[in-house]
Amino acid sequence: MKNHNLDVLIDKYLQGIATEEERAYLHEWYRSQDGDIIWKVKDEQEEQAIRARLRENIWKEAQISTAPPVLQWRKWVTVAAAVLLVALVSIWWSREANRIDDVENLIAATPLEQVENRFILLPDSSRVILRPGSRLEYRTNFKGATREVDLVGEAYFDINHKADQPFIIHTGKVKTVVLGTAFTIKTDSEQNDVQVTVQRGKVRVERETDHIQTDLVADQQIRIEAEVSTPKAVQVSAERTMEWTAQDVRFDNQSFGELAAKLERRYDLNINFKNQNLANCPVSGRFNGGETIDEVLSSLCATRNATFKISDTGSVEINGTGCPKISEITNRN
């Protein structure tokens, strides 16, 4: 049965407008399913309440054992219909939830013309740095048993530890599973070759075509290639491999305004100076690349005795006294 047709029949069944033929069709489809159908709803308390209520009603029906055979048969038909309704409602809710999640999918990407890396703060506070030309797709809520993203290109991940919710990165036919660690993943344009390098922690890399798994720890790297049947991990210097993450956030005596333009592209936001004179002030800084915009601006503004404010829409306003003019410095001396 096609998913669309099944959705339509379930909707009609729930509204009580399905024909006898449609009801029979759904009953037959349900009997053909193997095992239990997974119950998925957005609200766990709602799920438990509905389950308890239905279970209570079903047991009441089952305990009427003194009724005549015909009445017993009718009662058990009612019980079976109630069970079927639970299954159909759960399927319908699950698919509705998936539709909502699909709408909530986000794609973060660095434009081809951009030379700076792109910083992304995920919903679980994990940090990602995308190299230019790379793309990351993820859901906005990260609800469920796992946190999953899809990557094209190269990215650095610093994953927030959640023991009961593994983080999974899909790259073509390779998936990388972590609980909390820092590492990079690099793929080619066709996603046939995948390279994983671990900075700290531990990850498991799996090729889904043949289920070959390899565990990596700090300063280990593996390259998964289509023509290589048994890839092996090698020792590397993760620090050198990941130098690119900080290449555009280390600067000396650069104007605050010029640097702000780079930060806008890196963090995908707008930065404005309330005092335009402040934009001409030289600033210096050395960051490792994994800092949030709050952490970067806190450090930079402290060197210029300035303040910043981030609005709900993501725009930033920087304010301060600016830089003294040369004539003012001379007069002070």
Secondary structure, 3 states (H helix, E strand, C coil): CCHHHHHHHHHHHHHCCCCHHHHHHHHHHHHCCCCCCCCCCCCHHHHHHHHHHHHHHHHHHHCCCCCCHHHHHHHHHHHHHHHHHHHHHHHHHHHHHHHHHHHCEEEEECCCCCCCCEEEECCCCCEEEECCCCEEEEECCCCCCCEEEEEECEEEEECCCCCCCCEEEEECCEEEEECCCEEEEEECCCCCCEEEEEEECEEEEEECCCCEEEEEECCEEEEECCCCCCCCCEECCHHHHCHHHHCCCEEEEEEHHHHHHHHHHHHCCCEEECCHHHHHCEEEEECCCCCCHHHHHHHHHHHCCCEEEECCCCCEEEECCCCCCHHHHHHHC
